[in-house]
Amino acid sequence: MEDFDFNNLEVSVTRSLVDQHVGPVKTEASRKLMPIDEYVAQDLLAWHAVTPYKNTSDYVWATHANCAGAKRGKQPVWLSTVMRDYIQPAARKAGIQKKISWHTFRHTFSSLLNANGEDVKVVQELLRHSTARMTLDTYT
């Protein structure tokens, strides 16, 4: 949980994860500190209390799969598996028939901020877009 600053309610986004390949984030804007809500911070701390992976270098959502072997805790869960096995079935159970992907959450976040009257510059910063135009054209 070395990326989280719970006192200041911030997370440092320093890595990206695409198909289990960890690399740098795409842009300078992506490297800025990201604010987190106090309720999210409480949930993360509650999860940390029960996870077996408590080293600061362990992933918050580390794989516990048998096939990970010695990499348990050192490798993140497979996001495509989480989407397929948990999120999409929950969405269907809730009556949502549209295809849901991780990107759906970005669009929903942007739409909620927009519906709440948030300034486009704030939305741009939170989504880590380089321009407000990108935010307006693509997400809201």
C-alpha positions as CSV (number, residue, x, y, z in Angstrom):
1,M,0.0,0.0,0.0
2,E,3.0,2.2,-0.6
3,D,1.1,4.2,-3.2
4,F,-1.5,5.4,-0.7
5,D,-1.2,8.4,1.6
6,F,-4.2,7.9,3.9
7,N,-3.4,11.0,6.0
8,N,-3.7,13.3,2.9
9,L,-6.3,11.1,1.1
10,E,-4.2,10.7,-2.0
11,V,-2.9,7.9,-4.2
12,S,0.3,8.1,-6.3
13,V,-0.3,6.6,-9.7
14,T,3.1,5.5,-10.9
15,R,2.4,2.3,-12.9
16,S,0.0,1.0,-15.5
17,L,-1.3,-2.5,-15.9
18,V,-2.3,-3.9,-19.2
19,D,-2.7,-7.6,-19.7
20,Q,-0.6,-8.4,-16.6
21,H,2.3,-6.2,-18.0
22,V,3.3,-3.5,-15.5
23,G,4.8,-0.4,-17.0
24,P,4.9,3.4,-16.6
25,V,1.8,5.5,-16.9
26,K,1.3,7.1,-20.3
27,T,1.5,10.8,-19.6
28,E,2.9,13.4,-17.1
29,A,-0.7,14.2,-16.2
30,S,-1.2,10.5,-15.2
31,R,1.6,10.8,-12.6
32,K,-0.1,13.5,-10.6
33,L,-1.5,12.6,-7.2
34,M,-5.1,11.4,-7.3
35,P,-7.4,12.4,-4.5
36,I,-9.4,9.6,-2.8
37,D,-12.6,9.8,-0.8
38,E,-12.4,9.1,2.9
39,Y,-14.9,6.3,2.5
40,V,-12.7,4.7,-0.1
41,A,-9.7,5.1,2.2
42,Q,-11.6,3.4,5.0
43,D,-12.5,0.5,2.7
44,L,-8.9,0.1,1.5
45,L,-7.7,0.0,5.1
46,A,-10.4,-2.5,6.0
47,W,-9.3,-4.7,3.1
48,H,-5.6,-4.3,4.2
49,A,-6.6,-5.6,7.6
50,V,-7.8,-9.0,6.2
51,T,-5.6,-9.5,3.1
52,P,-2.7,-11.9,3.6
53,Y,-0.5,-9.6,1.6
54,K,0.6,-6.9,3.9
55,N,4.1,-6.0,2.6
56,T,4.3,-2.4,1.3
57,S,5.5,-3.8,-2.0
58,D,2.5,-6.2,-2.3
59,Y,-0.4,-5.3,-4.6
60,V,-3.6,-4.1,-2.9
61,W,-5.5,-6.7,-5.0
62,A,-2.8,-9.3,-5.3
63,T,-3.4,-12.7,-7.0
64,H,-3.9,-15.6,-4.7
65,A,-4.1,-18.1,-7.5
66,N,-2.3,-21.4,-7.1
67,C,-0.7,-21.0,-10.5
68,A,1.0,-17.8,-9.2
69,G,3.3,-19.8,-6.9
70,A,6.0,-17.6,-5.4
71,K,4.5,-14.6,-7.1
72,R,1.4,-14.6,-4.8
73,G,1.1,-11.1,-3.5
74,K,3.7,-9.8,-6.0
75,Q,1.4,-10.0,-9.0
76,P,-1.9,-8.3,-9.4
77,V,-5.2,-10.1,-9.9
78,W,-6.2,-10.6,-13.6
79,L,-8.5,-7.7,-14.3
80,S,-10.1,-9.4,-17.2
81,T,-11.0,-12.3,-14.8
82,V,-12.4,-10.0,-12.2
83,M,-14.5,-8.3,-14.9
84,R,-15.8,-11.6,-16.3
85,D,-16.4,-13.5,-13.1
86,Y,-17.6,-10.8,-10.8
87,I,-18.5,-7.4,-12.3
88,Q,-20.4,-8.5,-15.4
89,P,-22.5,-11.1,-13.6
90,A,-23.4,-8.5,-10.9
91,A,-24.4,-6.1,-13.6
92,R,-26.6,-8.7,-15.3
93,K,-28.1,-9.6,-11.9
94,A,-28.9,-5.8,-11.5
95,G,-30.6,-5.9,-14.9
96,I,-27.9,-4.1,-16.9
97,Q,-27.7,-5.8,-20.3
98,K,-25.1,-3.4,-21.9
99,K,-21.6,-4.6,-22.3
100,I,-19.5,-3.4,-19.3
101,S,-15.7,-2.9,-19.4
102,W,-13.3,-1.2,-17.1
103,H,-13.6,1.9,-19.3
104,T,-17.3,2.0,-18.4
105,F,-16.3,3.2,-15.0
106,R,-14.3,6.1,-16.4
107,H,-17.4,7.2,-18.5
108,T,-19.7,6.8,-15.5
109,F,-17.3,8.8,-13.2
110,S,-17.1,11.6,-15.8
111,S,-20.9,11.6,-16.3
112,L,-21.6,11.8,-12.5
113,L,-19.1,14.6,-12.1
114,N,-20.8,16.5,-15.0
115,A,-24.3,15.8,-13.6
116,N,-23.2,17.2,-10.3
117,G,-22.1,20.4,-12.0
118,E,-18.3,19.9,-11.6
119,D,-16.1,22.3,-13.5
120,V,-14.7,20.7,-16.7
121,K,-11.2,21.5,-15.7
122,V,-11.6,19.5,-12.5
123,V,-13.0,16.6,-14.5
124,Q,-10.1,16.9,-16.9
125,E,-7.6,16.7,-14.0
126,L,-9.3,13.7,-12.4
127,L,-9.5,11.8,-15.7
128,R,-5.9,12.8,-16.4
129,H,-6.6,14.2,-19.8
130,S,-4.2,16.6,-21.4
131,T,-6.9,18.9,-22.7
132,A,-10.4,19.9,-21.6
133,R,-11.5,19.3,-25.2
134,M,-10.7,15.6,-24.9
135,T,-12.8,15.4,-21.7
136,L,-15.7,17.2,-23.4
137,D,-15.6,15.4,-26.7
138,T,-15.1,11.9,-25.4
139,Y,-16.5,11.6,-21.8
140,T,-19.3,14.1,-21.1
